[in-house]
Amino acid sequence: MRMTLEEAKRRFPGRPDPAPIEYAWQWVAWNNDQTQIVAHGRDFGSVLDEARAAGCEDPLMQMVVPTPFIG
């Protein structure tokens, strides 16, 4: 099932916008408000540590896949 970005925002209001495609196959860490990526990279632990060093104690971690995936 495919859905538009607008429909995904309506159905899943607590989730951040999709990460930019240039982060494909990387982990990204969103800030506490889920409005900004504060760290990214291929190693989960390193990205988590970098996000915490940037002041986000419990960042939302997301693996970016290069397809229109909502889930």
PDB file of N, CA, C and O in Angstrom:
ATOM      1  N   MET A   1       0.829  -1.174   0.000  1.00  0.00           N
ATOM      2  CA  MET A   1       0.000   0.000   0.000  1.00  0.00           C
ATOM      3  C   MET A   1       0.879   1.244   0.000  1.00  0.00           C
ATOM      4  O   MET A   1       1.788   1.358   0.822  1.00  0.00           O
ATOM      5  N   ARG A   2       0.625   2.155  -0.891  1.00  0.00           N
ATOM      6  CA  ARG A   2       1.347   3.414  -0.941  1.00  0.00           C
ATOM      7  C   ARG A   2       0.477   4.508  -0.358  1.00  0.00           C
ATOM      8  O   ARG A   2      -0.749   4.468  -0.452  1.00  0.00           O
ATOM      9  N   MET A   3       1.134   5.483   0.245  1.00  0.00           N
ATOM     10  CA  MET A   3       0.390   6.631   0.746  1.00  0.00           C
ATOM     11  C   MET A   3       1.212   7.885   0.501  1.00  0.00           C
ATOM     12  O   MET A   3       2.436   7.833   0.387  1.00  0.00           O
ATOM     13  N   THR A   4       0.533   8.983   0.425  1.00  0.00           N
ATOM     14  CA  THR A   4       1.212  10.253   0.207  1.00  0.00           C
ATOM     15  C   THR A   4       1.826  10.730   1.522  1.00  0.00           C
ATOM     16  O   THR A   4       1.472  10.249   2.599  1.00  0.00           O
ATOM     17  N   LEU A   5       2.750  11.680   1.415  1.00  0.00           N
ATOM     18  CA  LEU A   5       3.360  12.248   2.604  1.00  0.00           C
ATOM     19  C   LEU A   5       2.308  12.907   3.492  1.00  0.00           C
ATOM     20  O   LEU A   5       2.369  12.802   4.717  1.00  0.00           O
ATOM     21  N   GLU A   6       1.361  13.575   2.884  1.00  0.00           N
ATOM     22  CA  GLU A   6       0.296  14.228   3.654  1.00  0.00           C
ATOM     23  C   GLU A   6      -0.533  13.202   4.431  1.00  0.00           C
ATOM     24  O   GLU A   6      -0.875  13.424   5.593  1.00  0.00           O
ATOM     25  N   GLU A   7      -0.853  12.083   3.784  1.00  0.00           N
ATOM     26  CA  GLU A   7      -1.616  11.047   4.467  1.00  0.00           C
ATOM     27  C   GLU A   7      -0.804  10.433   5.607  1.00  0.00           C
ATOM     28  O   GLU A   7      -1.343  10.156   6.679  1.00  0.00           O
ATOM     29  N   ALA A   8       0.493  10.223   5.373  1.00  0.00           N
ATOM     30  CA  ALA A   8       1.348   9.673   6.420  1.00  0.00           C
ATOM     31  C   ALA A   8       1.420  10.618   7.615  1.00  0.00           C
ATOM     32  O   ALA A   8       1.383  10.165   8.759  1.00  0.00           O
ATOM     33  N   LYS A   9       1.523  11.919   7.368  1.00  0.00           N
ATOM     34  CA  LYS A   9       1.556  12.891   8.464  1.00  0.00           C
ATOM     35  C   LYS A   9       0.249  12.869   9.255  1.00  0.00           C
ATOM     36  O   LYS A   9       0.253  13.013  10.477  1.00  0.00           O
ATOM     37  N   ARG A  10      -0.857  12.688   8.554  1.00  0.00           N
ATOM     38  CA  ARG A  10      -2.158  12.639   9.217  1.00  0.00           C
ATOM     39  C   ARG A  10      -2.306  11.360  10.039  1.00  0.00           C
ATOM     40  O   ARG A  10      -2.805  11.398  11.164  1.00  0.00           O
ATOM     41  N   ARG A  11      -1.873  10.233   9.482  1.00  0.00           N
ATOM     42  CA  ARG A  11      -2.041   8.948  10.160  1.00  0.00           C
ATOM     43  C   ARG A  11      -1.029   8.724  11.277  1.00  0.00           C
ATOM     44  O   ARG A  11      -1.323   8.028  12.248  1.00  0.00           O
ATOM     45  N   PHE A  12       0.160   9.309  11.147  1.00  0.00           N
ATOM     46  CA  PHE A  12       1.236   9.114  12.121  1.00  0.00           C
ATOM     47  C   PHE A  12       1.758  10.474  12.574  1.00  0.00           C
ATOM     48  O   PHE A  12       2.878  10.848  12.227  1.00  0.00           O
ATOM     49  N   PRO A  13       0.965  11.218  13.343  1.00  0.00           N
ATOM     50  CA  PRO A  13       1.315  12.599  13.662  1.00  0.00           C
ATOM     51  C   PRO A  13       2.559  12.765  14.530  1.00  0.00           C
ATOM     52  O   PRO A  13       3.137  13.852  14.544  1.00  0.00           O
ATOM     53  N   GLY A  14       2.987  11.758  15.240  1.00  0.00           N
ATOM     54  CA  GLY A  14       4.145  11.890  16.121  1.00  0.00           C
ATOM     55  C   GLY A  14       5.475  11.600  15.466  1.00  0.00           C
ATOM     56  O   GLY A  14       6.517  11.679  16.118  1.00  0.00           O
ATOM     57  N   ARG A  15       5.460  11.270  14.204  1.00  0.00           N
ATOM     58  CA  ARG A  15       6.707  10.892  13.530  1.00  0.00           C
ATOM     59  C   ARG A  15       7.304  12.077  12.797  1.00  0.00           C
ATOM     60  O   ARG A  15       6.581  12.954  12.325  1.00  0.00           O
ATOM     61  N   PRO A  16       8.645  12.101  12.701  1.00  0.00           N
ATOM     62  CA  PRO A  16       9.283  13.203  11.977  1.00  0.00           C
ATOM     63  C   PRO A  16       9.101  13.048  10.469  1.00  0.00           C
ATOM     64  O   PRO A  16       8.693  11.989   9.991  1.00  0.00           O
ATOM     65  N   ASP A  17       9.404  14.104   9.732  1.00  0.00           N
ATOM     66  CA  ASP A  17       9.396  14.021   8.273  1.00  0.00           C
ATOM     67  C   ASP A  17      10.453  13.010   7.829  1.00  0.00           C
ATOM     68  O   ASP A  17      11.385  12.724   8.581  1.00  0.00           O
ATOM     69  N   PRO A  18      10.320  12.473   6.629  1.00  0.00           N
ATOM     70  CA  PRO A  18      11.345  11.561   6.137  1.00  0.00           C
ATOM     71  C   PRO A  18      12.702  12.260   6.063  1.00  0.00           C
ATOM     72  O   PRO A  18      12.785  13.444   5.739  1.00  0.00           O
ATOM     73  N   ALA A  19      13.744  11.523   6.363  1.00  0.00           N
ATOM     74  CA  ALA A  19      15.094  12.081   6.266  1.00  0.00           C
ATOM     75  C   ALA A  19      15.475  12.232   4.795  1.00  0.00           C
ATOM     76  O   ALA A  19      14.996  11.469   3.956  1.00  0.00           O
ATOM     77  N   PRO A  20      16.328  13.202   4.471  1.00  0.00           N
ATOM     78  CA  PRO A  20      16.767  13.395   3.085  1.00  0.00           C
ATOM     79  C   PRO A  20      17.466  12.156   2.530  1.00  0.00           C
ATOM     80  O   PRO A  20      18.123  11.422   3.268  1.00  0.00           O
ATOM     81  N   ILE A  21      17.323  11.933   1.252  1.00  0.00           N
ATOM     82  CA  ILE A  21      17.870  10.745   0.588  1.00  0.00           C
ATOM     83  C   ILE A  21      19.392  10.673   0.677  1.00  0.00           C
ATOM     84  O   ILE A  21      19.956   9.584   0.567  1.00  0.00           O
ATOM     85  N   GLU A  22      20.063  11.795   0.873  1.00  0.00           N
ATOM     86  CA  GLU A  22      21.532  11.738   0.969  1.00  0.00           C
ATOM     87  C   GLU A  22      21.997  10.978   2.214  1.00  0.00           C
ATOM     88  O   GLU A  22      23.182  10.667   2.336  1.00  0.00           O
ATOM     89  N   TYR A  23      21.082  10.677   3.137  1.00  0.00           N
ATOM     90  CA  TYR A  23      21.403   9.879   4.304  1.00  0.00           C
ATOM     91  C   TYR A  23      21.043   8.407   4.109  1.00  0.00           C
ATOM     92  O   TYR A  23      20.969   7.662   5.086  1.00  0.00           O
ATOM     93  N   ALA A  24      20.820   7.979   2.879  1.00  0.00           N
ATOM     94  CA  ALA A  24      20.419   6.592   2.604  1.00  0.00           C
ATOM     95  C   ALA A  24      21.421   5.613   3.193  1.00  0.00           C
ATOM     96  O   ALA A  24      22.635   5.787   3.081  1.00  0.00           O
ATOM     97  N   TRP A  25      20.882   4.586   3.821  1.00  0.00           N
ATOM     98  CA  TRP A  25      21.617   3.513   4.485  1.00  0.00           C
ATOM     99  C   TRP A  25      22.475   4.016   5.639  1.00  0.00           C
ATOM    100  O   TRP A  25      23.477   3.392   5.989  1.00  0.00           O
ATOM    101  N   GLN A  26      22.089   5.130   6.225  1.00  0.00           N
ATOM    102  CA  GLN A  26      22.748   5.644   7.413  1.00  0.00           C
ATOM    103  C   GLN A  26      21.733   5.748   8.550  1.00  0.00           C
ATOM    104  O   GLN A  26      20.524   5.795   8.325  1.00  0.00           O
ATOM    105  N   TRP A  27      22.251   5.783   9.760  1.00  0.00           N
ATOM    106  CA  TRP A  27      21.445   6.103  10.923  1.00  0.00           C
ATOM    107  C   TRP A  27      21.410   7.611  11.068  1.00  0.00           C
ATOM    108  O   TRP A  27      22.429   8.277  10.891  1.00  0.00           O
ATOM    109  N   VAL A  28      20.252   8.150  11.385  1.00  0.00           N
ATOM    110  CA  VAL A  28      20.141   9.562  11.722  1.00  0.00           C
ATOM    111  C   VAL A  28      19.549   9.661  13.117  1.00  0.00           C
ATOM    112  O   VAL A  28      18.738   8.829  13.523  1.00  0.00           O
ATOM    113  N   ALA A  29      19.960  10.682  13.838  1.00  0.00           N
ATOM    114  CA  ALA A  29      19.437  10.953  15.171  1.00  0.00           C
ATOM    115  C   ALA A  29      18.707  12.280  15.110  1.00  0.00           C
ATOM    116  O   ALA A  29      19.282  13.303  14.738  1.00  0.00           O
ATOM    117  N   TRP A  30      17.438  12.255  15.479  1.00  0.00           N
ATOM    118  CA  TRP A  30      16.611  13.462  15.502  1.00  0.00           C
ATOM    119  C   TRP A  30      16.692  14.098  16.875  1.00  0.00           C
ATOM    120  O   TRP A  30      16.827  13.399  17.879  1.00  0.00           O
ATOM    121  N   ASN A  31      16.610  15.420  16.926  1.00  0.00           N
ATOM    122  CA  ASN A  31      16.609  16.128  18.203  1.00  0.00           C
ATOM    123  C   ASN A  31      15.343  15.788  18.985  1.00  0.00           C
ATOM    124  O   ASN A  31      14.475  15.065  18.495  1.00  0.00           O
ATOM    125  N   ASN A  32      15.247  16.313  20.200  1.00  0.00           N
ATOM    126  CA  ASN A  32      14.122  15.969  21.073  1.00  0.00           C
ATOM    127  C   ASN A  32      12.774  16.376  20.507  1.00  0.00           C
ATOM    128  O   ASN A  32      11.767  15.730  20.795  1.00  0.00           O
ATOM    129  N   ASP A  33      12.735  17.444  19.700  1.00  0.00           N
ATOM    130  CA  ASP A  33      11.487  17.893  19.075  1.00  0.00           C
ATOM    131  C   ASP A  33      11.196  17.174  17.761  1.00  0.00           C
ATOM    132  O   ASP A  33      10.137  17.374  17.166  1.00  0.00           O
ATOM    133  N   GLN A  34      12.122  16.344  17.310  1.00  0.00           N
ATOM    134  CA  GLN A  34      12.025  15.614  16.043  1.00  0.00           C
ATOM    135  C   GLN A  34      11.864  16.559  14.853  1.00  0.00           C
ATOM    136  O   GLN A  34      11.118  16.280  13.914  1.00  0.00           O
ATOM    137  N   THR A  35      12.581  17.682  14.916  1.00  0.00           N
ATOM    138  CA  THR A  35      12.514  18.667  13.840  1.00  0.00           C
ATOM    139  C   THR A  35      13.835  18.838  13.119  1.00  0.00           C
ATOM    140  O   THR A  35      13.894  19.478  12.069  1.00  0.00           O
ATOM    141  N   GLN A  36      14.912  18.263  13.682  1.00  0.00           N
ATOM    142  CA  GLN A  36      16.238  18.486  13.121  1.00  0.00           C
ATOM    143  C   GLN A  36      17.105  17.249  13.333  1.00  0.00           C
ATOM    144  O   GLN A  36      17.057  16.622  14.391  1.00  0.00           O
ATOM    145  N   ILE A  37      17.893  16.905  12.326  1.00  0.00           N
ATOM    146  CA  ILE A  37      18.846  15.799  12.462  1.00  0.00           C
ATOM    147  C   ILE A  37      20.100  16.355  13.126  1.00  0.00           C
ATOM    148  O   ILE A  37      20.697  17.316  12.642  1.00  0.00           O
ATOM    149  N   VAL A  38      20.492  15.738  14.241  1.00  0.00           N
ATOM    150  CA  VAL A  38      21.648  16.235  14.984  1.00  0.00           C
ATOM    151  C   VAL A  38      22.892  15.387  14.781  1.00  0.00           C
ATOM    152  O   VAL A  38      23.992  15.815  15.130  1.00  0.00           O
ATOM    153  N   ALA A  39      22.737  14.189  14.222  1.00  0.00           N
ATOM    154  CA  ALA A  39      23.882  13.323  13.940  1.00  0.00           C
ATOM    155  C   ALA A  39      23.482  12.296  12.892  1.00  0.00           C
ATOM    156  O   ALA A  39      22.307  11.956  12.752  1.00  0.00           O
ATOM    157  N   HIS A  40      24.473  11.809  12.161  1.00  0.00           N
ATOM    158  CA  HIS A  40      24.203  10.758  11.173  1.00  0.00           C
ATOM    159  C   HIS A  40      25.477   9.984  10.898  1.00  0.00           C
ATOM    160  O   HIS A  40      26.578  10.486  11.121  1.00  0.00           O
ATOM    161  N   GLY A  41      25.326   8.763  10.416  1.00  0.00           N
ATOM    162  CA  GLY A  41      26.459   7.916  10.071  1.00  0.00           C
ATOM    163  C   GLY A  41      26.021   6.474   9.962  1.00  0.00           C
ATOM    164  O   GLY A  41      24.848   6.153  10.153  1.00  0.00           O
ATOM    165  N   ARG A  42      26.970   5.605   9.654  1.00  0.00           N
ATOM    166  CA  ARG A  42      26.647   4.194   9.437  1.00  0.00           C
ATOM    167  C   ARG A  42      26.692   3.351  10.713  1.00  0.00           C
ATOM    168  O   ARG A  42      26.135   2.253  10.742  1.00  0.00           O
ATOM    169  N   ASP A  43      27.341   3.842  11.758  1.00  0.00           N
ATOM    170  CA  ASP A  43      27.465   3.084  13.001  1.00  0.00           C
ATOM    171  C   ASP A  43      26.484   3.619  14.039  1.00  0.00           C
ATOM    172  O   ASP A  43      26.578   4.771  14.464  1.00  0.00           O
ATOM    173  N   PHE A  44      25.546   2.771  14.439  1.00  0.00           N
ATOM    174  CA  PHE A  44      24.495   3.180  15.371  1.00  0.00           C
ATOM    175  C   PHE A  44      25.064   3.792  16.649  1.00  0.00           C
ATOM    176  O   PHE A  44      24.647   4.874  17.062  1.00  0.00           O
ATOM    177  N   GLY A  45      25.999   3.113  17.261  1.00  0.00           N
ATOM    178  CA  GLY A  45      26.553   3.575  18.527  1.00  0.00           C
ATOM    179  C   GLY A  45      27.236   4.924  18.419  1.00  0.00           C
ATOM    180  O   GLY A  45      27.090   5.770  19.301  1.00  0.00           O
ATOM    181  N   SER A  46      27.976   5.128  17.350  1.00  0.00           N
ATOM    182  CA  SER A  46      28.662   6.409  17.149  1.00  0.00           C
ATOM    183  C   SER A  46      27.673   7.545  16.945  1.00  0.00           C
ATOM    184  O   SER A  46      27.865   8.645  17.463  1.00  0.00           O
ATOM    185  N   VAL A  47      26.621   7.279  16.192  1.00  0.00           N
ATOM    186  CA  VAL A  47      25.597   8.305  15.950  1.00  0.00           C
ATOM    187  C   VAL A  47      24.872   8.635  17.254  1.00  0.00           C
ATOM    188  O   VAL A  47      24.599   9.801  17.537  1.00  0.00           O
ATOM    189  N   LEU A  48      24.566   7.622  18.035  1.00  0.00           N
ATOM    190  CA  LEU A  48      23.909   7.835  19.323  1.00  0.00           C
ATOM    191  C   LEU A  48      24.798   8.670  20.250  1.00  0.00           C
ATOM    192  O   LEU A  48      24.326   9.609  20.891  1.00  0.00           O
ATOM    193  N   ASP A  49      26.082   8.322  20.312  1.00  0.00           N
ATOM    194  CA  ASP A  49      27.019   9.071  21.152  1.00  0.00           C
ATOM    195  C   ASP A  49      27.128  10.525  20.696  1.00  0.00           C
ATOM    196  O   ASP A  49      27.154  11.435  21.524  1.00  0.00           O
ATOM    197  N   GLU A  50      27.191  10.744  19.386  1.00  0.00           N
ATOM    198  CA  GLU A  50      27.288  12.101  18.846  1.00  0.00           C
ATOM    199  C   GLU A  50      26.031  12.917  19.166  1.00  0.00           C
ATOM    200  O   GLU A  50      26.118  14.100  19.493  1.00  0.00           O
ATOM    201  N   ALA A  51      24.871  12.277  19.069  1.00  0.00           N
ATOM    202  CA  ALA A  51      23.615  12.971  19.388  1.00  0.00           C
ATOM    203  C   ALA A  51      23.560  13.343  20.858  1.00  0.00           C
ATOM    204  O   ALA A  51      23.131  14.443  21.210  1.00  0.00           O
ATOM    205  N   ARG A  52      23.991  12.433  21.715  1.00  0.00           N
ATOM    206  CA  ARG A  52      24.000  12.735  23.152  1.00  0.00           C
ATOM    207  C   ARG A  52      24.986  13.853  23.466  1.00  0.00           C
ATOM    208  O   ARG A  52      24.713  14.700  24.316  1.00  0.00           O
ATOM    209  N   ALA A  53      26.130  13.862  22.784  1.00  0.00           N
ATOM    210  CA  ALA A  53      27.112  14.934  22.970  1.00  0.00           C
ATOM    211  C   ALA A  53      26.548  16.279  22.514  1.00  0.00           C
ATOM    212  O   ALA A  53      26.961  17.330  23.002  1.00  0.00           O
ATOM    213  N   ALA A  54      25.602  16.237  21.575  1.00  0.00           N
ATOM    214  CA  ALA A  54      24.965  17.459  21.072  1.00  0.00           C
ATOM    215  C   ALA A  54      23.826  17.915  21.986  1.00  0.00           C
ATOM    216  O   ALA A  54      23.173  18.921  21.708  1.00  0.00           O
ATOM    217  N   GLY A  55      23.585  17.174  23.082  1.00  0.00           N
ATOM    218  CA  GLY A  55      22.571  17.594  24.041  1.00  0.00           C
ATOM    219  C   GLY A  55      21.254  16.847  23.983  1.00  0.00           C
ATOM    220  O   GLY A  55      20.321  17.205  24.701  1.00  0.00           O
ATOM    221  N   CYS A  56      21.147  15.828  23.159  1.00  0.00           N
ATOM    222  CA  CYS A  56      19.909  15.039  23.059  1.00  0.00           C
ATOM    223  C   CYS A  56      20.105  13.747  23.852  1.00  0.00           C
ATOM    224  O   CYS A  56      20.758  12.816  23.381  1.00  0.00           O
ATOM    225  N   GLU A  57      19.542  13.699  25.042  1.00  0.00           N
ATOM    226  CA  GLU A  57      19.715  12.534  25.906  1.00  0.00           C
ATOM    227  C   GLU A  57      19.049  11.283  25.349  1.00  0.00           C
ATOM    228  O   GLU A  57      19.585  10.184  25.482  1.00  0.00           O
ATOM    229  N   ASP A  58      17.888  11.441  24.728  1.00  0.00           N
ATOM    230  CA  ASP A  58      17.134  10.297  24.216  1.00  0.00           C
ATOM    231  C   ASP A  58      16.663  10.599  22.789  1.00  0.00           C
ATOM    232  O   ASP A  58      15.469  10.794  22.562  1.00  0.00           O
ATOM    233  N   PRO A  59      17.602  10.638  21.814  1.00  0.00           N
ATOM    234  CA  PRO A  59      17.210  10.998  20.456  1.00  0.00           C
ATOM    235  C   PRO A  59      16.403   9.893  19.782  1.00  0.00           C
ATOM    236  O   PRO A  59      16.528   8.718  20.124  1.00  0.00           O
ATOM    237  N   LEU A  60      15.583  10.285  18.829  1.00  0.00           N
ATOM    238  CA  LEU A  60      14.885   9.307  18.001  1.00  0.00           C
ATOM    239  C   LEU A  60      15.877   8.854  16.934  1.00  0.00           C
ATOM    240  O   LEU A  60      16.375   9.665  16.153  1.00  0.00           O
ATOM    241  N   MET A  61      16.161   7.550  16.909  1.00  0.00           N
ATOM    242  CA  MET A  61      17.100   6.994  15.937  1.00  0.00           C
ATOM    243  C   MET A  61      16.317   6.388  14.774  1.00  0.00           C
ATOM    244  O   MET A  61      15.317   5.700  14.976  1.00  0.00           O
ATOM    245  N   GLN A  62      16.783   6.652  13.561  1.00  0.00           N
ATOM    246  CA  GLN A  62      16.083   6.175  12.368  1.00  0.00           C
ATOM    247  C   GLN A  62      17.089   5.697  11.343  1.00  0.00           C
ATOM    248  O   GLN A  62      18.059   6.395  11.047  1.00  0.00           O
ATOM    249  N   MET A  63      16.862   4.495  10.790  1.00  0.00           N
ATOM    250  CA  MET A  63      17.657   4.024   9.665  1.00  0.00           C
ATOM    251  C   MET A  63      16.968   4.529   8.407  1.00  0.00           C
ATOM    252  O   MET A  63      15.777   4.290   8.208  1.00  0.00           O
ATOM    253  N   VAL A  64      17.716   5.226   7.561  1.00  0.00           N
ATOM    254  CA  VAL A  64      17.141   5.808   6.346  1.00  0.00           C
ATOM    255  C   VAL A  64      17.268   4.795   5.215  1.00  0.00           C
ATOM    256  O   VAL A  64      18.368   4.360   4.873  1.00  0.00           O
ATOM    257  N   VAL A  65      16.124   4.428   4.640  1.00  0.00           N
ATOM    258  CA  VAL A  65      16.110   3.525   3.498  1.00  0.00           C
ATOM    259  C   VAL A  65      15.787   4.330   2.241  1.00  0.00           C
ATOM    260  O   VAL A  65      14.979   5.257   2.297  1.00  0.00           O
ATOM    261  N   PRO A  66      16.405   3.992   1.112  1.00  0.00           N
ATOM    262  CA  PRO A  66      16.227   4.806  -0.101  1.00  0.00           C
ATOM    263  C   PRO A  66      14.982   4.465  -0.901  1.00  0.00           C
ATOM    264  O   PRO A  66      15.029   4.409  -2.130  1.00  0.00           O
ATOM    265  N   THR A  67      13.870   4.239  -0.218  1.00  0.00           N
ATOM    266  CA  THR A  67      12.607   3.962  -0.891  1.00  0.00           C
ATOM    267  C   THR A  67      11.512   4.738  -0.159  1.00  0.00           C
ATOM    268  O   THR A  67      11.717   5.153   0.982  1.00  0.00           O
ATOM    269  N   PRO A  68      10.385   4.937  -0.776  1.00  0.00           N
ATOM    270  CA  PRO A  68       9.291   5.597  -0.064  1.00  0.00           C
ATOM    271  C   PRO A  68       8.647   4.650   0.943  1.00  0.00           C
ATOM    272  O   PRO A  68       7.591   4.077   0.675  1.00  0.00           O
ATOM    273  N   PHE A  69       9.275   4.489   2.086  1.00  0.00           N
ATOM    274  CA  PHE A  69       8.833   3.555   3.119  1.00  0.00           C
ATOM    275  C   PHE A  69       8.293   4.321   4.309  1.00  0.00           C
ATOM    276  O   PHE A  69       8.956   5.225   4.819  1.00  0.00           O
ATOM    277  N   ILE A  70       7.111   3.976   4.752  1.00  0.00           N
ATOM    278  CA  ILE A  70       6.527   4.541   5.966  1.00  0.00           C
ATOM    279  C   ILE A  70       6.294   3.377   6.918  1.00  0.00           C
ATOM    280  O   ILE A  70       5.516   2.473   6.614  1.00  0.00           O
ATOM    281  N   GLY A  71       6.948   3.394   8.043  1.00  0.00           N
ATOM    282  CA  GLY A  71       6.735   2.308   8.969  1.00  0.00           C
ATOM    283  C   GLY A  71       7.650   2.350  10.141  1.00  0.00           C
ATOM    284  O   GLY A  71       7.578   1.483  11.011  1.00  0.00           O
TER     285      GLY A  71
END
